[in-house]
Amino acid sequence: MAEHDQSYKQFFSNPRMVEDLLRGFVKHDWLNQANYATLERINASFVSDNLKEREDDMIWCVRLDDSSDDNRMYIYILLEFQSTIDRFMVVRMLTYLGLLYQDLIKSGQVKEGEYLPPVLPLVLYNGRTPWKAPLDLEKMVAPAPGKLKEYQANLRYLLIDEGRLQASELEQERNLAAVLFALENSRDPQEMERAVSLLVEWLVGPTFTELRRAFVVWLRRVFLPVHFPGVDFSKIDELSEVKNMLAERVIEWTEEWKKQGLEQGLEQGLEQGLEQGLQQGLLRGRLEGRQEGILQSRREDILDVLNDRFGLATQEIADKLQAIEDPIRLKNLHRKAIQISSLKDFIELFK
């Protein structure tokens, strides 16, 4: 079994984690009757009739307050920790349930004339992609014809898909399961530090020694190496050390973020400046080109008038007109070209 699953087994070997899991993430009315002080872990190893050993992850039972001492009712909770999607999970759950009932009968915990206890099959999934396997056995079996349908087995399990939990579900007061899932869903050192700070605050005293150790081992061996590859976490022994390390990382991350933001801002500013300059240059070029076109048109009009009145205008006149950039002066010269009596008089206007 993967080390991640082993870590989760360690977490949910503790009744407080199981209680917080049920309180925070199983929205069933019957939990209002549950006496969490009676939570008891049950042996999870069963052997089928063909001696093929099957072991699921965790089984707990809890007594309901309205159960009489003569007819106590237990809710058995099967926890199946999955990091990959198992399409046939519901078949596995059906097998575990059968083995569980078989063991209860053989051990004499369920006697002749007594009911078998209800079971809540629960799957915890922490994979990146959404869980797509069917939750109902009915959806895995081909439709049966006629009355054959009445004889088909059925089972449904409850799925907790950690990666698809809403932020509001992860912000529960003093819920250790919610903090664990919040850590799994954290996106940056700041969110990690916030979650670990809650663990440091809540897991105080000898009552939580086992859980503190479980979280430290999981953080050191499983969680932190994934998020900070290449960093040595072997010397971390306390949650407070994890908190301090993450706090330092938040400072580094913030400075890095600021630096990246500044560099990105400068780069974007340069790009925007170049783009703006190009746009302004194009606009200026269009305006200048338009103005030059107007000037050149007026120069040609003047030459046309002189050519019509006095024959071909000299190159000297053409050069003098080309040197003029003032549209008003060209307009006045155009009027003079219509009024003067010779080319000599027109040339005198440039002196």
N, C-alpha and C positions, 0 to 999 in steps of 0.2 A: 504494500500500500504506500502511496506517495506520502512524503513527509508532511505535506499540507494537511492531508486527511488525518494523519496521526496526531497532528497538533489540534485539529478540531475535536478529535476523540478525547483529547486531554481537557479541552475547554468544557465539553458537554458531559464529562464525567463528574462535573460539579453541579449540585442541585440548584445553586443560585443562577447559573447560566441557563439551565433548563427552565427554571421559573421565569426568568426574564424573556426567554425565547417565546414561551407560551403567552405571557402577559402582553408582550409587545407586538407579536406577529401572527398569532392565531386568533382570529376574530370570531370566536364561537361563544355562544351563550352559556354552554355547559361549564366553561371555565369559571363562571361566577360561583359555581358550587365546589370548585376544587380546593382541597385542603393541602396547600403546598408544603406544609410541615410533614406530610406523609410521603413526600416524593422518595422513591426508593429505586435504585438501579437494579435491574434484573440480569441474570446471566444471559449473555447474548450468543452462546454457542449451542447449537442444536445438531443432532445427528439424525438423518432421515433413515427410513427402514432399510435402504440399500447401503447403509453405512457411509454414504458420501457426505462428508462434513461440509456444512454451510454456516457461515458466520456473518451476521450483519453488524452494523456499527454500534448501535446503542439502543437499549430498551429501558424505559422507565415506567413505573406505575405510580398512580396518584389516587388517593381515596376521595370520593365525593362526600361532602358533609352530610348529605341527606341519606346516605347509605347506613342502614342499621348494622349493628355489630354481628347479627346473625346472617346477614346477607350483604356483605360488603361488596361494593362495586369498584373495580379498578379500571383505569384508563391506561392502556399500554401504548407507549409512544415509540415508534420505530424511527430512528434518525438515520438517514442514508446520505452520506456526504459524497457529493459528486463534483468533480472538476471538469468532467467531460460529459457530453450528452449520451445517455443510454436509451435508445429507442424502446427497448424492452424492459424499462425500469418497472412498469406496472406488473409484468410477469414475475420479476424478481421479488417484488413486494408480496405478491400472492404466495410465492413459495415460502418466504420468511414467515408470513402469517400462519400458513399451514404448519410449519415446523414449530412455531411458538405454541399453537393450540395443542399440537401433539405432545410437546414437552409438558405442558400444564396438566394434560390428562394423565400421562405416564407417571408424573411426579405426585399425583394425587391432590394437586392444588385446585383442580376442578373435579368435584365428586359427582357421583351418579345423581341425576335429578337437578344439578345446578347448571346455570347458564355459563357459557363461555364469556369472557369479558370483552367489551368493545375495544377496538384498536384504532388508534390514529396513526396511519402511515405518513411520515413526514420526510420530505426530501429537501435538503439544503444544497443549493447549487451556486457556485461562485465563478462560473465560466464567463468569458467575454461575450460570447454570442447568446442571444436569448434561448431559453429552453424551448424546444420544439417537440419533444417526445409526448405522445398521448398520456393524459392523466387517468384515463378510464380504460379498463380492460376491454370493455364493450367495443371500443374503437379499434382494437387490435384483432378482433375476431370477425371472420366473415359472417354476414347476416345469415341467421338460421331460418329455415322454412317452417311455416306453421307453428305447431305447438312445441317444436324442438327449441324454439326461442326461450321457452320458460325454463329450460334446464341448463342454460348457460351460466357459468360463473361470472361474477362481476366484482370489481374492486376499483376504488378511486383513491389516489393519494394526494396529500396536500403539498404543493410546491412553494418553497421560498426561494425566489430567484434574486440573490443578493444584488446583482448588478442592475436590476430593474426596480429596486426599491426607491420610493420617493424621498426627497430630502426631509420632509416632515416626519416620516417614519423613522428616520435615523437620529432625530433630535428629541429623544425621549429622556425624561428625567431619571437619572440613576438606573438606566437599563444597560447592562453590560453587553448583552447580545447586540443592541443597537450600536454601541461603540465599536464592537468588533466589525460589524458590517460597514460602519462609517469609515473605518480604517481601510477595509477592502476597497471601498469606493473612492477613497481620497485621491485627488488629482495633483496635489503639490505638497511640499513640506509644511506649509502653513496649516493645511487641513489635518495633516498627520499629527503635527504638534498639538493642535487643539484637542484631538481625540485622545492622545496619550496623556495630556494634562488632566483630562477627566478620569482616566484610569488611576493616575497618581493620587488624585483627590479622593476617589471613591474606595480604592482597595487599600485601606489603612487598617493596620492591626493584625493580630495573629489569625483572625477568622479567615482572612483572604490570602494567607501565605501561599497556599497551593495555586490559587488563581493568578497571583502576581507572578509566580514562577512560570506558569503556563504561558502567560502573555509575553514575558521576557524571552523565553525560549523560541516562541513563534516569531516574535519580532526579529530576533537575532539571526535565526536560521532560515526563516522562510520569507518574511515580509520585506525587511530592509534590504537584503541582498538583491532582490528583484528591482527595487526602486533606486538603489545606489550601488550599481555593480562596481566591483573593484575596491570597495571600502571594507576595511577590517572591522567586524563587529564582535569578534570573539571575546573581547574583554568587557563587554557590557553585561552586567549582572543585576541591574536594578532598573525599574521603570523610570526613575528620575534621571538616570544616565541617558536613556533613550530620549527623554524630553529635552535635556540639555543639548544633546547632539542635534536634534531636529531644530531647536531654537537657533543654534549656530548655523545650521544649514539654511534656515529661513532668512537669516541676515545675508548669507552669501548669495542665496537665490534672489533676494530682493535687490542687492547691489548688481548682480548679474542682469536681472530684469531691467533695472534702471539703465545700465550700460547699453544693453541691447536696445532698449527703448530710445536712448539718446542717439545711438548709431543709426537706428532705423529712422528716427526723426530727421537726422541730418541727411541721410540718404534720400528720404522722401522729400525733404526740403530742397535738396539739390535737384532731384528729378522734377519737382514742381516748379522750381526756379527756372530750370532749363526749358521746361514746357511753356511756362509763362513767357519767358524771354523769346522763345520761338514764335509764340502766338503774337506777342507784341511786335516782333520783328516782321512777321508776315503782314500784320496790319499796317505797320509803318511803311513797309515796302509797297503795299497796295495803295496807300495814300500818296506816297511819293511818286509811284508810277502813274497814278491818275493825274497828279499835278503836272508831271512832266509831259504827259499826253496833251494836256490843255495848253501848256506853253508852246509845245511843238506845233500844235494846230494853229495857234495865233501867228507863229513865225511863218508858217506856210501860207496863211491867208495874206499876210503882208507881201510876201514874194509874188503871190498870184496877182495882187493888185498892181504892183510895180511892173510885172511882166506884161500885163494887159495894156498898161498905159504907155510904157516907155521901151518895150522890147525886153530882152533877156537881162535880168538884174545881174550885177557883177558878183563874183565870189566874195569880194570884200564886204558887200552888204550882207550876204548870207552868213559870213563869219561873225559879223558884228551882231546880227540878230540872235545867233546861236549862243552868244556869250551873255545875253540878257535873261535873267531868272525872275524878273519882276513882271507878273501878269498885267499889272496896271500900266506899266510903261509900254509894254507891247500893245496894249489896247490903244494907248494914245498914238503910238507910231502907226498903227493901222489906220487911225483917223487921218493922220498927216499924209500917209501914202495916197489917200483919196484926194487930198486938197492941194498938194505941192504941184509945181509946174515942170520939174525936171528931176532926174536922178541925182544931179549935182546938189540940188536943194535938199534932197532927202539925206544925202551923206553928211551934209552940214549939220543935221540934227544930232549926230553922234559926237560932235566936238564940244 
